[in-house]
């Protein structure tokens, strides 16, 4: 029983020891910045689609070439993922 109590208390910071809270906040800030930068192209596409109008956007999206690309992408994922997780 004492070993369990010691294990619990070992994870807690000592009274005089400073916490490492500051470095965690910088990491979270950097991660949030990278996430926002990664979403920037998607926001640009949405902005252009709104400016262009639904008729033009639907004419560009619903055409045979886009369907072919979608099917090829789905097939590529369906084949590549199982091959990559096969045991070697």
MMTF fields as JSON, N, C-alpha, C and O atoms, coordinates in Angstrom:
{
  "mmtfVersion": "1.0.0",
  "mmtfProducer": "UNKNOWN",
  "numBonds": 351,
  "numAtoms": 352,
  "numGroups": 88,
  "numChains": 1,
  "numModels": 1,
  "chainsPerModel": [1],
  "groupsPerChain": [88],
  "chainIdList": ["A"],
  "bondAtomList": [4, 2, 8, 6, 12, 10, 16, 14, 20, 18, 24, 22, 28, 26, 32, 30, 36, 34, 40, 38, 44, 42, 48, 46, 52, 50, 56, 54, 60, 58, 64, 62, 68, 66, 72, 70, 76, 74, 80, 78, 84, 82, 88, 86, 92, 90, 96, 94, 100, 98, 104, 102, 108, 106, 112, 110, 116, 114, 120, 118, 124, 122, 128, 126, 132, 130, 136, 134, 140, 138, 144, 142, 148, 146, 152, 150, 156, 154, 160, 158, 164, 162, 168, 166, 172, 170, 176, 174, 180, 178, 184, 182, 188, 186, 192, 190, 196, 194, 200, 198, 204, 202, 208, 206, 212, 210, 216, 214, 220, 218, 224, 222, 228, 226, 232, 230, 236, 234, 240, 238, 244, 242, 248, 246, 252, 250, 256, 254, 260, 258, 264, 262, 268, 266, 272, 270, 276, 274, 280, 278, 284, 282, 288, 286, 292, 290, 296, 294, 300, 298, 304, 302, 308, 306, 312, 310, 316, 314, 320, 318, 324, 322, 328, 326, 332, 330, 336, 334, 340, 338, 344, 342, 348, 346],
  "bondOrderList": [1, 1, 1, 1, 1, 1, 1, 1, 1, 1, 1, 1, 1, 1, 1, 1, 1, 1, 1, 1, 1, 1, 1, 1, 1, 1, 1, 1, 1, 1, 1, 1, 1, 1, 1, 1, 1, 1, 1, 1, 1, 1, 1, 1, 1, 1, 1, 1, 1, 1, 1, 1, 1, 1, 1, 1, 1, 1, 1, 1, 1, 1, 1, 1, 1, 1, 1, 1, 1, 1, 1, 1, 1, 1, 1, 1, 1, 1, 1, 1, 1, 1, 1, 1, 1, 1, 1],
  "groupList": [{"groupName": "UNK", "atomNameList": ["N", "CA", "C", "O"], "elementList": ["N", "C", "C", "O"], "formalChargeList": [0, 0, 0, 0], "bondAtomList": [1, 0, 2, 1, 3, 2], "bondOrderList": [1, 1, 2], "singleLetterCode": "X", "chemCompType": "L-PEPTIDE LINKING"}],
  "groupTypeList": [0, 0, 0, 0, 0, 0, 0, 0, 0, 0, 0, 0, 0, 0, 0, 0, 0, 0, 0, 0, 0, 0, 0, 0, 0, 0, 0, 0, 0, 0, 0, 0, 0, 0, 0, 0, 0, 0, 0, 0, 0, 0, 0, 0, 0, 0, 0, 0, 0, 0, 0, 0, 0, 0, 0, 0, 0, 0, 0, 0, 0, 0, 0, 0, 0, 0, 0, 0, 0, 0, 0, 0, 0, 0, 0, 0, 0, 0, 0, 0, 0, 0, 0, 0, 0, 0, 0, 0],
  "groupIdList": [1, 2, 3, 4, 5, 6, 7, 8, 9, 10, 11, 12, 13, 14, 15, 16, 17, 18, 19, 20, 21, 22, 23, 24, 25, 26, 27, 28, 29, 30, 31, 32, 33, 34, 35, 36, 37, 38, 39, 40, 41, 42, 43, 44, 45, 46, 47, 48, 49, 50, 51, 52, 53, 54, 55, 56, 57, 58, 59, 60, 61, 62, 63, 64, 65, 66, 67, 68, 69, 70, 71, 72, 73, 74, 75, 76, 77, 78, 79, 80, 81, 82, 83, 84, 85, 86, 87, 88],
  "secStructList": [7, 2, 2, 2, 2, 2, 2, 2, 2, 2, 6, 1, 7, 7, 1, 1, 1, 7, 7, 7, 2, 2, 2, 2, 2, 2, 2, 2, 2, 2, 2, 2, 2, 2, 2, 2, 2, 2, 2, 2, 2, 2, 2, 2, 2, 2, 2, 2, 2, 2, 2, 2, 7, 2, 2, 2, 2, 2, 2, 2, 2, 1, 1, 2, 2, 2, 2, 2, 2, 2, 2, 2, 2, 2, 2, 2, 2, 2, 2, 2, 2, 2, 2, 2, 2, 1, 7, 7],
  "xCoordList": [0.821, 0.0, 0.865, 0.546, 1.955, 2.843, 3.496, 3.754, 3.765, 4.376, 3.44, 3.895, 2.146, 1.178, 1.126, 1.049, 1.166, 1.15, 2.419, 2.359, 3.568, 4.824, 4.799, 5.32, 4.198, 4.104, 3.243, 3.579, 2.151, 1.271, 1.989, 1.923, 2.675, 3.354, 4.593, 5.028, 5.172, 6.368, 6.043, 6.921, 4.806, 4.413, 4.083, 3.987, 3.907, 3.57, 4.837, 5.86, 4.802, 5.991, 6.285, 5.374, 7.56, 7.969, 7.6, 7.386, 7.526, 7.062, 7.983, 7.492, 9.295, 10.213, 10.61, 11.291, 10.202, 10.639, 9.69, 8.474, 10.224, 9.338, 8.718, 9.317, 7.529, 6.853, 7.33, 7.82, 7.19, 7.585, 6.356, 6.166, 5.542, 4.302, 4.561, 3.821, 5.581, 5.863, 6.228, 5.766, 7.038, 7.432, 6.237, 6.176, 5.303, 4.122, 3.281, 2.733, 3.171, 2.371, 3.009, 2.294, 4.33, 4.992, 4.786, 4.621, 4.795, 4.566, 3.146, 2.926, 2.188, 0.798, 0.615, -0.122, 1.269, 1.191, 1.789, 1.218, 2.92, 3.543, 2.659, 2.53, 2.051, 1.161, -0.072, -0.521, -0.613, -1.776, -1.405, -2.189, -0.234, 0.215, 0.406, -0.003, 1.019, 1.21, -0.134, -0.316, -1.076, -2.41, -3.121, -3.751, -3.024, -3.646, -3.001, -3.692, -1.697, -1.019, -1.403, -1.494, -1.626, -2.035, -3.443, -3.761, -4.289, -5.661, -5.774, -6.835, -4.708, -4.733, -5.108, -5.929, -4.558, -4.983, -6.469, -7.128, -6.995, -8.418, -9.273, -10.288, -8.871, -9.605, -9.558, -10.545, -8.424, -8.304, -9.249, -9.912, -9.313, -10.197, -11.657, -12.434, -12.025, -13.407, -13.708, -14.785, -12.773, -12.964, -13.159, -14.049, -12.334, -12.451, -13.764, -14.402, -14.172, -15.433, -16.621, -17.565, -16.583, -17.68, -17.712, -18.789, -16.55, -16.494, -16.925, -17.524, -16.62, -16.898, -18.374, -18.887, -19.055, -20.476, -20.734, -19.881, -21.931, -22.257, -22.289, -21.872, -22.76, -22.87, -21.502, -21.328, -20.548, -19.202, -18.524, -17.867, -18.677, -18.054, -18.623, -17.867, -19.936, -20.535, -20.133, -19.966, -19.976, -19.527, -18.092, -17.743, -17.266, -15.876, -15.737, -14.901, -16.543, -16.415, -17.052, -16.454, -18.24, -18.98, -18.717, -19.605, -17.484, -17.115, -16.374, -15.885, -16.281, -15.738, -14.31, -13.991, -13.461, -12.058, -11.944, -11.118, -12.741, -12.716, -13.183, -12.631, -14.195, -14.65, -13.57, -13.389, -12.839, -11.731, -10.649, -10.126, -10.316, -9.307, -9.764, -8.962, -11.05, -11.586, -11.511, -11.114, -11.886, -11.822, -10.379, -10.104, -9.451, -8.038, -7.485, -6.704, -7.878, -7.415, -7.942, -7.201, -9.215, -9.801, -9.125, -8.833, -8.869, -8.181, -6.758, -6.293, -6.075, -4.709, -4.672, -3.816, -5.582, -5.644, -6.037, -5.461, -7.024, -7.499, -6.417, -6.429, -5.49, -4.406, -3.166, -2.517, -2.835, -1.592, -1.661, -0.674, -2.795, -2.893, -2.742, -1.943, -3.461, -3.254, -1.836, -1.286, -1.242, 0.122, 1.108, 2.059, 0.893, 1.837, 1.741, 2.695, 0.613, 0.492, 0.7, 0.581, 1.008, 1.304, 2.574, 3.524, 2.586, 3.824, 4.929, 4.683, 6.123, 7.237, 7.914, 8.867],
  "yCoordList": [-1.193, 0.0, 1.257, 2.237, 1.221, 2.372, 2.642, 3.796, 1.587, 1.764, 2.536, 3.367, 2.268, 2.985, 4.459, 5.324, 4.75, 6.14, 6.854, 8.002, 6.182, 6.78, 7.045, 8.058, 6.137, 6.311, 7.523, 8.281, 7.704, 8.849, 10.149, 11.112, 10.182, 11.403, 11.698, 12.849, 10.696, 10.944, 11.775, 12.461, 11.726, 12.51, 13.948, 14.779, 14.26, 15.617, 16.444, 15.908, 17.735, 18.566, 18.809, 18.898, 18.913, 19.214, 20.656, 21.466, 20.971, 22.292, 23.405, 24.457, 23.207, 24.267, 24.252, 25.168, 23.239, 23.085, 23.833, 23.675, 24.641, 25.357, 24.388, 23.378, 24.718, 23.884, 24.259, 25.368, 23.346, 23.593, 23.947, 23.416, 24.821, 25.209, 26.154, 26.138, 26.959, 27.969, 27.323, 27.789, 26.272, 25.647, 24.989, 24.946, 24.486, 23.872, 24.91, 24.624, 26.099, 27.126, 27.555, 27.852, 27.594, 27.939, 26.855, 27.147, 25.613, 24.509, 24.568, 24.366, 24.84, 24.947, 26.124, 26.02, 27.22, 28.382, 28.066, 28.437, 27.391, 27.013, 26.037, 26.149, 25.079, 24.118, 24.81, 24.473, 25.764, 26.503, 27.325, 27.41, 27.922, 28.707, 27.825, 28.198, 26.669, 25.741, 25.255, 25.124, 24.989, 24.549, 25.623, 25.324, 26.856, 27.948, 28.131, 28.389, 27.999, 28.109, 26.955, 27.139, 25.77, 24.626, 24.804, 24.271, 25.54, 25.777, 26.943, 27.162, 27.675, 28.843, 28.505, 29.221, 27.463, 27.141, 26.792, 27.17, 26.085, 25.748, 27.009, 27.133, 27.93, 29.189, 29.978, 30.605, 29.947, 30.641, 30.04, 30.775, 28.72, 28.052, 28.389, 28.657, 28.376, 28.716, 30.166, 30.463, 31.063, 32.483, 32.69, 33.432, 32.039, 32.162, 31.547, 32.084, 30.425, 29.787, 30.685, 30.759, 31.36, 32.271, 33.455, 33.881, 33.987, 35.123, 34.743, 35.551, 33.514, 33.09, 32.861, 33.214, 32.283, 32.005, 30.52, 29.781, 30.099, 28.682, 28.083, 26.938, 28.801, 28.246, 27.872, 26.781, 28.761, 28.49, 27.394, 26.522, 27.433, 26.42, 25.043, 24.08, 24.934, 23.627, 23.13, 21.926, 24.041, 23.633, 23.118, 22.211, 23.682, 23.233, 21.94, 21.097, 21.78, 20.606, 19.369, 18.293, 19.506, 18.354, 18.153, 18.334, 17.777, 17.453, 16.12, 15.7, 15.452, 14.082, 13.965, 12.987, 14.919, 14.819, 14.811, 14.082, 15.592, 15.627, 14.283, 13.793, 13.688, 12.359, 11.309, 10.451, 11.369, 10.435, 10.598, 9.608, 11.828, 12.076, 11.571, 11.038, 11.737, 11.253, 9.733, 9.184, 9.051, 7.585, 7.11, 6.181, 7.732, 7.35, 7.576, 6.763, 8.657, 8.938, 7.906, 7.435, 7.552, 6.543, 5.194, 4.498, 4.813, 3.551, 3.564, 2.567, 4.675, 4.782, 4.619, 3.908, 5.264, 5.142, 3.723, 3.149, 3.157, 1.807, 0.757, -0.268, 0.978, 0.023, 0.335, -0.581, 1.596, 1.964, 1.753, 1.335, 2.032, 1.893, 0.438, 0.171, -0.514, -1.905, -2.412, -3.167, -2.005, -2.442, -1.876, -2.555, -0.654, -0.025, -0.584, -0.467, -1.191, -1.725, -3.233, -3.83, -3.862, -5.291, -5.54, -4.762, -6.623, -6.926, -7.32, -7.998, -6.892, -7.187, -8.493, -8.87],
  "zCoordList": [0.0, 0.0, 0.0, -0.672, 0.754, 0.827, -0.531, -0.873, -1.306, -2.623, -3.552, -4.337, -3.466, -4.301, -3.92, -4.793, -2.625, -2.167, -2.623, -3.063, -2.519, -2.972, -4.476, -4.943, -5.224, -6.668, -7.019, -7.929, -6.312, -6.554, -6.217, -6.982, -5.078, -4.653, -5.491, -5.547, -6.142, -6.945, -8.186, -8.709, -8.663, -9.824, -9.498, -10.401, -8.226, -7.815, -7.645, -7.218, -7.967, -7.797, -6.318, -5.494, -6.004, -4.634, -4.312, -5.214, -3.032, -2.604, -3.102, -3.511, -3.081, -3.461, -4.924, -5.384, -5.661, -7.046, -7.991, -7.887, -8.907, -9.841, -10.848, -11.215, -11.273, -12.265, -13.662, -13.876, -14.607, -15.985, -16.814, -17.908, -16.305, -16.963, -18.133, -19.117, -18.037, -19.053, -20.39, -21.432, -20.393, -21.652, -22.337, -23.566, -21.567, -22.153, -22.878, -23.943, -22.325, -22.985, -24.304, -25.261, -24.373, -25.627, -26.674, -27.859, -26.236, -27.169, -27.708, -28.902, -26.844, -27.29, -28.242, -29.222, -27.965, -28.845, -30.214, -31.241, -30.235, -31.504, -32.279, -33.498, -31.574, -32.233, -32.807, -33.903, -32.08, -32.579, -33.809, -34.754, -33.807, -34.954, -36.185, -37.285, -36.007, -37.123, -37.649, -38.859, -36.748, -37.168, -37.978, -38.993, -37.538, -38.286, -39.658, -40.644, -39.716, -41.007, -41.934, -43.148, -41.37, -42.19, -42.736, -43.799, -42.032, -42.484, -43.464, -44.047, -43.643, -44.523, -45.975, -46.547, -46.598, -47.971, -48.071, -49.04, -47.091, -47.1, -46.994, -47.68, -46.148, -46.017, -47.325, -47.707, -48.004, -49.288, -50.331, -51.062, -50.4, -51.362, -51.064, -51.981, -49.805, -49.433, -49.798, -50.315, -49.535, -49.853, -51.358, -51.772, -52.167, -53.623, -54.107, -55.012, -53.509, -53.904, -53.594, -54.38, -52.467, -52.108, -53.067, -53.486, -53.419, -54.338, -55.753, -56.463, -56.158, -57.527, -57.772, -58.834, -56.818, -56.989, -57.183, -57.674, -56.785, -56.776, -58.178, -58.35, -59.173, -60.526, -61.085, -61.627, -60.958, -61.464, -60.663, -61.231, -59.349, -58.493, -58.803, -58.926, -58.932, -59.219, -60.603, -60.8, -61.563, -62.897, -62.867, -63.623, -62.007, -61.904, -61.103, -61.429, -60.067, -59.2, -59.82, -59.801, -60.361, -60.867, -62.359, -63.191, -62.677, -64.047, -64.04, -62.992, -65.172, -65.201, -64.669, -63.992, -64.952, -64.521, -62.995, -62.445, -62.322, -60.855, -60.301, -59.316, -60.926, -60.51, -60.691, -59.828, -61.822, -62.048, -60.984, -60.473, -60.655, -59.622, -58.26, -57.494, -57.954, -56.683, -56.607, -55.578, -57.677, -57.696, -57.567, -56.807, -58.297, -58.203, -56.8, -56.306, -56.162, -54.802, -53.82, -52.957, -53.943, -53.053, -53.258, -52.285, -54.514, -54.781, -54.235, -53.683, -54.384, -53.871, -52.359, -51.833, -51.664, -50.205, -49.81, -48.886, -50.515, -50.182, -50.385, -49.703, -51.294, -51.515, -50.68, -50.176, -50.531, -49.849, -48.343, -47.738, -47.733, -46.274, -45.839, -44.941, -46.423, -45.99, -46.264, -45.463, -47.387, -47.687, -46.676, -46.29, -46.25, -45.318, -43.907, -43.139, -43.546, -42.187, -42.131, -41.061, -43.27, -43.262, -42.459, -42.53, -41.698, -40.958, -41.932, -42.93, -41.633, -42.541, -42.233, -42.915]
}
